[in-house]
Each structure stands twice: as C-alpha cells, then as structure tokens.
Amino acid sequence: MRVLKQSQSIIVSGESGAGKTESTKHLLKFLCDSWGAEAGPIEQKILDANPVLEAFGNAKTTRNNNSSRFGKFIEVHFDKNFKVAGGHISHYLLEKSRICSPQGDERSYHIFYMLMAGAPEGLRQKLGLTKPDDYSDKKSANHSSKGPLRDILLDDLEDFVALDKALARLGITDSERLQIYTTVAAVLHLGNIEFEDNPEDTRGGCRVATSKEKALLMASKLLEIDPSELRQALVARVMQSSRGGLKGTVIMVPLKIYEANNARDALAKAIYSNLFDYIVNRINQSIPFQASSYYIGVLDIAGFEFFTVNSFEQFCINYCNEKLQQFFNDRILKHEQELYKREGLCVPEITFVDNQDCIALTSKRNLFLDVIETKNKGILTLLDEESKLPKPSYTHFTEEVHKTWSKEYRLGLPRSSKLKAHRSLRDDEGFLIRHFAGAVCYQTKHFIDKNNDALHASLEGIIQDSKNKLIQTLFSTSMAQKGKLTFISVGNKFKTQLGELMEKLKNNAMFHSLKLQDRDFKFGVTRVFFRPGKFAEFDKIMRSDPENLKAIVANVKKWLIKSRWNRAQFCALSVIRRGYLVKKQHAPRIKALRNIRALDANLKKVEASASQLKKDKDSSTNQINQLKTQFTTAIDRIRVMYLIKTIKLMQKHVKVCMQTWWRKVNQQMAALKKKLQDQKKCRRTREAKKDTGGIRQAKEEEADRKLALELQQQQEKLAQEERHYQEQLEQERQDRELAFRLAQESNGQLEESPPMIRKSEAVKNQQANLAKSKYDLSKWKYSELRDTINTSCDIELLEACRHEFHRRLKVYHAWKAKNRKRTTMDENERAPRSVMESAARTPRLPQKAILDNNSQRKDDMQMCELSLEETGLTRKRGAEILETEFNKEWERNGGVPYVRPADRK
C-alpha cells in the first residue's frame, strides 16, 4: 500500500474449520498494533468489534467451536501518513436457519447460551430465562440424548462478561444493552411456543398449546405487544381478496400446525437478523472516522461446506466460494503468469483447474450462461420464479433445474453422488453440483422457505405496533409483503452483495510472486521480482548494520543516476538521428503536399468567383472540378510513396505539374475577372436604361396630367354651352307654340323651321379624338377607307379609319333624318321622285356584261346599312377579320364585288 499508493485486500480463504476466523483476528491485531500506535481509541474499537460479531454471528459446529456463520469484510482505513484513520464492517448472508433449529451436535449462536449462562441472576429473572435445556429449539436431538446442554471447550460465562465490556467500549449504553438482551430473550421464548390442533375450528386451524402459554406471554411482554394479537397472528393470517365478492374484503385464514411453526420461525429470524444488522451498524458508527486515503480490507467468509444434508445455506456459501476461487484464478494465477511472460521471466507455468464452467458455461455461440446467476435460467432465477407461483413446490423447482441444465456436466442427479445417503434421494428432491473443491448434493426441500424470509401481513403489523423502542427501530424501514410478485428473495440480496464485494476486490492491488524460490530475485523487462520473504530479509539487514547500508544505498543511488543519465543521452541522440532520417525521407513529400494545398486554396478562391457568374457558369465549374481531381490524385500518390528514389522522381514530376497548374489557375482567374467585369458593365447599362425609362415615364405622366386638366376645362366649357343650348331650345319651343296657335287662329299653314343644329356630345368627342389623332382622313374616299380597313396592319390607322367611317355614316343618317319631311320620297326610296322620273325618261346607254351581272346586287351605301350582327363577323374568333371572310360575307349579302384600282378600265 505504501509503495503502490493503492488500497489492498487480504482474502482469508479455506474450508470450514481451517482457522479463518482466528487468522482474521491476528491480522487485525497486527494492523492496529503496528500502524495504529498514534490513532488513539480507533484500533481498540476495531478489535472490540470481533468478540461482539462472534457472539451474535458465530456458532459451534461439528468441525469448529467458533465457526463464523456469516461473511464479513473489515476495512482498516489509513490517512495520507499511513496512520489508522477509521474502519468499516460489511457483513454477508447470516445463516438464519441456525436461529431456530440447529442440527446434529451443533449449537445455535453463542449469544443465546452466553445470556442463559453468563447473565446476572437479576437480569435472567427479569428476562424469564432458565437453563438451556428448557429451550427445545436450542437443543438438538443428539444433545437431548447426552444430557444437560454444556460444552467443556466454551466458557459462556467468561465470554458474556467480555461481550458486555466490548459493547460498553463501543459506546452502547446500559439501557441499550438491556434492550439488546431483551430482544435476544424474546427470540428464545418465541422458539418455545408450540401449537396443537384446534378441535373447535372446522377449517383445520390450530391453537397455541396450553403448556406453552407462559412462553407466549413472556415473548409478548419482552416485545411489548398485546398477547392476544400475537396469538392471533401466529395461528391465522390476514388476506385481502382481489376478486369474488366485494373487492378489498379482509379474510382471516387459519393456519395449520406446520404453517404456524413456519410463521413463528419467520418472526424469530426477522427479529434476530434485524438485530444483527443493527449491532453492525452501531459498531460502524462508534468507530471514529477521519479522512481516509487508503484502506486494507480483510475478507473472512464461510469456507467451502459439504455435509450429509446440504441446504440453501450451503448452496449460497459454496456459490460465494466459487466466485472467490474464480477471482483467485483470474487475478493471481492468470494475471501473474501473463505478467511473467511479458517481462520475459523463465518461470515454470502453474497448471490449475479453471472453475469458469461451474459458474459460466460456454455454448456453441461462445456466450457465457451462469448456472447459478443467469438472468433467464439460472438456479437463483428459477427459485425466485417458483416462489412466485400460487402453490410453490420444491419438487417442481428441482425438475425445472434438471430440465434446464440437462446437458451440463457440472450439474447432475443425486444418484450420481458417491455417498450412499445422497443416492437414496429421488431426482425431484435434490441436485448435485460439481464444484472446484468437489461434488456437493443439495436437498431442495427447504430451498423455497429459506429463500423467502418475508413476514406475512399479520405478523408485520403487530411487530410494527410494538412499544419497544429497539423493536420499532429494527422494523422502521420494513415493508409488509404485498404479494409474491413484489418480494426480494434472500438469494437475490446475497447475489447483489456478492457483486459489490467482488467490485471492491477487483479495484484493489494484488502483491504476490509465484515460483521464484530458486533465486532471490529475477530481472524482468521493466521491473525486478523478489522471491517470497525477501523483503523481510531486507528489513533485517537494515536493522543490523545501518551505517554500512547507508553507504551501499548511496552507491546504488549514484549508479542509478549515472545509468539514467546515460540512458537519457542515448535516447536524445536516438531521437535526433531518427528525426534527421525522417526529415530526409519525408521532407520532399511534405513540401509537395504543402504546395498542392496552397494551390488548392487559390482554386477555392477561383471557385468562389465562378459561383458569381450568370453565364458560362457550368463550363467554369467543370474546369475547376477537373483541377481538383488532379490535385486529389497527386496527393494520394504522394502519400503512398516511401522509397527515396521514387520520392525524387515524384518531386520532379510534381514540380512540372505545379507550373502547369499555376498557369491554368491564373488563366482561369483572369478569365473569370474579365467575365465578372463585363457582367458588371452590363448590369450598370441596364440600370442606366431603367433610370432613363423612369424619367420618360415621369414626363409622360406629367403630360397626361396637363391633358386631363385641359379636358376638364373643355368639359366645363361644353357643359356651359349645353346649358345655353337648352335655354335656346326652350325659347324656340315657346315661340313655336305661340306661332302654332296664331296659325290656327288665322287658318294658315305653319312651315317648320329647321331645328337648331347642335353638336352632339359624341360628335364633339369624335372631333376631339380626331384632333388628337395624327391622321387626317376627312378628304379620303370611301373606297380608300374600306381598302385600308381590310388590308392595313397599323392599329392606330385602322382605328382612325373606323372612326372616320362611322362619322360619315352618322352625318348621312342625320342628313336623311333632317330632309325626310321636306321630300315626297317614300321611306324605301333612294332618291326623290322627280329625279327618278327624269332618270326614267332619259334613254339608257348599253352597259358591259359585267355590269349586267351586278345590276341585281347592292351598292356600297346599301351594304353599309347592314349591321355587323347580321353578317356574323363579330362572332368570329380572333383579333381581326380576315380579307377572305369579309369578301365572303360581302358577296353573300348581295354586295358588288370589289375591283382593285389597278384592274379598273
């Protein structure tokens, strides 16, 4: 620990009776006496913990008078100066079955016999204790046949006095010690309670035997609970229905004699095991604990056990020893021999039997399946699953174990045992496991009961209602079992604690040396290995001649410094030479890579410029990608070159390529700059045109505003003229009416005066439009207007021709309407009668044949009177009327065919 600056662990292993407990006491005494001289009362408290733990956790067996029936890991903590700074005790798997029913020549825990034999008379009377022979559960059948229960090898009186003093030194007061003794006495009286059939109960229940009423009353008094409630809880249990009838109904179920015995034993085990946990906790609290830097742990756990009858306790103990043996094989044998091979030591290899296949089996897929602790089908898992069934059976559990591991060599049937007593067991009553220390046959009859140590609800309720402060403390964190599916089994708890212990051991350093007895030491590659006991010789030499040893140590230090300096010089020269060779070999490659990466950086700038182009962007991108591909290929070739000749050739090739690449990159950059400048120039030209168009549009808008103002003024003038014209019309109407009356009075005829001519609003608008238009069509002939309409593509000219054509029609119809009553023409006549008669009297000249054919056709004026709706031209699709369509409709409606001026004669 001082050399490696790391915590250490000492594993005290061996079979039952090998002396592990005594070795642990000597180890603790050595640690406390050698290193705890300046620690005050700490080492004494650590040493005082041993007699207390032995009294409550050790018992006399057939192989050992002071056998530890639990495992403990005692940590002695040290500060940074390697002085004892505190301690801590962890315990594992107290054997609860020994509390109520010791077997053969064995006894229960020492504290029961110490209290009955060594307690003062007044205390024994107060607790109602008598001689050990009066307690049936503390005396086996073998003891009863041999007379009074006493042991010449154990002095219970002297041990009780030592126990009481140790408790006092640990800081436990007189009242607390009395409560502890009272609780132990209550467990003794609980074991004396017996049951008999109750003839008054029709459901097969039982009751407390009349001869054992005194034991019941004494246990109730010591536990400070109501005797009637304790009696009721021992002979019946409360159940809460979940279906059938009213849900949640509480039912009192009477217990049979064997069930009542189990309930009594479960209560005694729960009280004693909680008391043991309380005592260990008080010991840890009493040890002063300062700042801890390291610790030395001493592990003392029950050794490998093999009896005629092996039950759940032996199964757990042997499982723990299997794990410890596996840890020993891994850390001491495998790890150490691998270290010797790495260091180059010629040490004979130690052969050992690996127990890995007992804990873990290798399948065809190379997966490890723990026989005991596998999550899905390990023995502990199968046991937990069996305990959760409505009616658990140890025979069904045993059959499942054999069925699951039928092909495993390590697990066999009881009949394969070498002992005759085991071969008489049926296959469903046990199983055989071949451990590293030998084959052990386990009887599974009590596996389920011992795996489930929970109290039923009735006992849990009354024990929590106790007025005893210690009992309240023991069960303050206890929870009543709410169902089989929620309990935590004893095996599961032990597996968890064992896992934590193995983690502690793995985190500690191991210091050992194997098979180095032939020489005092051996040099490895990085360290020196000494044979066992050599360090003790060094200590002896240091104590015998300290002056001479100082000189030897000074010379050794000088030699070490000189050798280290030489080694440092050699290392420096090696590094310099290695660096020169590396530079000579790889400098050209590195230089070439740097040049290519610099060129690649410039190419990225070119790529950024190319991304700004709008035209020819794809071609520029393709050229850039080609250069990138060439760069990547060159870099890959340079990276795989290691020979100097190849590197020199590569250097010349790269130099030529670099010149070509630089030229291409510069040309690409110049071309891109020119394109970008042209692009910017075009953009500026478009922006200038856009600005000029905006100015022109502003001028046009200003002209439109002025024209609108002029139109508004003209409209106001026209409105004023309209009002004046209306006034004139009204005056004329009145004058006409007056003239009409005068004419009637004088019987004269009234000649209508022509109406006042007024420009209509449409005419005025037309004249305004004509004034604005750039074409003057007032002097055009009708035929010219028609030809222009049919042939021209000028929109504005077409519009002006249409306006002129309609204006002439309106003028004609206005003239026709004005002169209608001044003539004697009919409505359908084309000229006055005088004109027609004179024309008839005039002799007709002969006409050409072409004109005769057209005599029945309509002239242009008649055709103009046709509406567009009649012709159907407005229903045609398209933006204009084609010439062929117009001519077709013209001839269909009787129009004279059009003759071009060039064809006329």
Secondary structure, DSSP 4 states (H G I P E B T S, - for coil): -TTTTS-EEEEE--STTSSHHHHHHHHHHHHHHHH-TTSTTHHHHHHHHHHHHHHHHEE--SS-TTEESSEEEEEEEE-TTS-EEEEEEEEE---THHHH---TT---BHHHHHHHHHS-HHHHHHHT---GGG-GGGS-HHHHHTSS---TT--HHHHHHHHHHHHHHTT--HHHHHHHHHHHHHHHHHHT--EEE-TT-TT--EEE-GGGHHHHHHHHHHHTS-HHHHHHHHHEEEEE-SSSSSTT-EEEEE--HHHHHHHHHHHHHHHHHHHHHHHHHHHHHHS-----SEEEEEEE-------SSB-HHHHHHHHHHHHHHHHHIIIIIIHHHHHHHHHT---PPPP----HHHHEEE-TT--EEETTT-TTT-HHHHHHHHHTSSS--HHHHHHHHHHHTTT-TTEE-GGGSSSHHHHTS-GGGEEEEEETTEEEEEE-TTHHHHH--PPPHHHHHHHHT---HHHHHHTTT------TTT---HHHHHHHHHHHHHHHHHHSB-----S-TTSSEEE-SS-EEE-TTHHHHHHHHHHH-HHHHHHHHHHHHHHHHHHHHHHHHHHHHHHHHHHHHHHHHHHHHHHHHHHHHHHHHHHHHHHHHHTT-SSSHHHHHHHHHHHHHHHHHHHHHHHT--SHHHHHHHHHHHHHHHHHHHHHHHHHHHHHHHHHHHHHHHHHHHHHHHHHHHHHHHHHHHHHHHHHHHHHHHHHHHHHHHHHHHHHHHHHHHHHHHHHHHHHHHT-PPPPPPPPP---HHHHHHHHHHHHSS---TT--HHHHHHHHHH---HHHHHHHHHHHHHHHHHHHHHHHHTTTTS---TT-SS-HHHHHHHHHSPPPP--HHHHHTTTSB-HHHHHTS-HHHHTGGGSSSSS--HHHHHHHHHHTTBPPP--GGG--
